[in-house]
Amino acid sequence: MDRTQAPALSAITEVNFVSPITFVINKHVNLYHMPYVPNDTARFDLYFDAGKIRNQKSLSSFVNGLLFSGTKDKTSVEINADINRLGGFLDTGLSAENAVISMYCLKEHLPELFDILFDAITNVSFREDEVADFLSDRKQKLHISREKVSYLAQSNFQKELFASDEKYATILEDEHFSSVTQEDLKAFHENYILNGLERVVVIGNIPAAEVQKIASKAGEIAATRRPEFATSLQNRIGSKHVEKEGALQSAIRVGRTLFNKNHPDFLDFFVLNTILGDYFGSRLMSNIREDKGYTYGIGSMIAELNNTGYFLIATEVGKDVREKALQEIRNELDRLCNELVSEQELDLVRNYMRGQLLKSADGPYAMTDLFLSASLQGKDLEFYNDALLAIHEITPERIQELANKYLRWDQMTIVTAG
């Protein structure tokens, strides 16, 4: 071997993915187990059909926040003490279409932590004092959030983006706190937690017999129906400004409803979005941060829902350059519509995207997350090898075609706050 010569470089064309093992809970719900973890760490996730769209009075947010507030036998303090005693780290999340509870721990403690968590969420009592304290705290946090231009822009953007469907457009309001009752909380919990488990994920070198016990236990709250989600959403085109007196910055949100992985244009648009604003050397960053100095950061993204998705550009700029920043965003969209991307820039983006895909598949946790993202739209891990092929084959002409199809300024919802 001649160590004075660097090895030849070649573009990666395929990744040998490893899929989780599937345990069938019922015809609608599966448990996915990734056992190939080379250390003692573990994680499990519970996904529920309890997203924000399931109630227009923000009950999903309230119930999600109260799941560990105590049972008739244990207080919230005792539940958290049990979790801490076993070194568990609890995380919860809430999106428009689902709620997720995650537990990070050592594999030897996973079965016991699952039992603690399962008891807490299935037997939550919604005690009046706990509910009152929670609502007071959440209302105070909402008022603090409203002082931030980023929150004002994002919440109003949500209203405009999902204008065609009230369930998706609803945000947390003051009146939701005064109208909620214990009966409301218990009814939502019954419908969407005790009968709403959508899938279970276990990562860790756990014996199959223990995983089967978890699957059997999870079956007690598994959904017996297939959740229904919006198949199409339409944004309200045009501009809206939310005035915030005294603000030194303005938040900007520009976007439109779009699609998810099941659309034939998704993979090619993924490349287009990366060029525009999805890495540090993107056009939006190079122009609006590096050249103009209007912001510390700006980016674009594709967000996916179960049956649809949306495109978003987000940033915060000084209030005196808000209109200039908007004009530069428009200029970058127009440039993609009117000019071909150079082969040099396209090769740079191709190499970046290949590297990011390899990074996102590095290890059992990352590979499981890739699997979950693909499976949400009924796909498997081969989707990402299809992505590698699309990255390799895309042309400047195809990018310009997609820009004219999806990135016209007159298709956008524009919301600013400041």
Beta strands, then each sheet from edge to edge (+ up, - down):
strand 1: 21-24
strand 2: 30-34
strand 3: 41-48
strand 4: 89-94
strand 5: 99-106
strand 6: 197-203
strand 7: 238-242
strand 8: 249-257
strand 9: 298-304
strand 10: 309-318
strand 11: 413-417
sheet 1: 1+ 2- 6- 3+ 5- 4+
sheet 2: 7+ 11+ 8- 10+ 9-
end
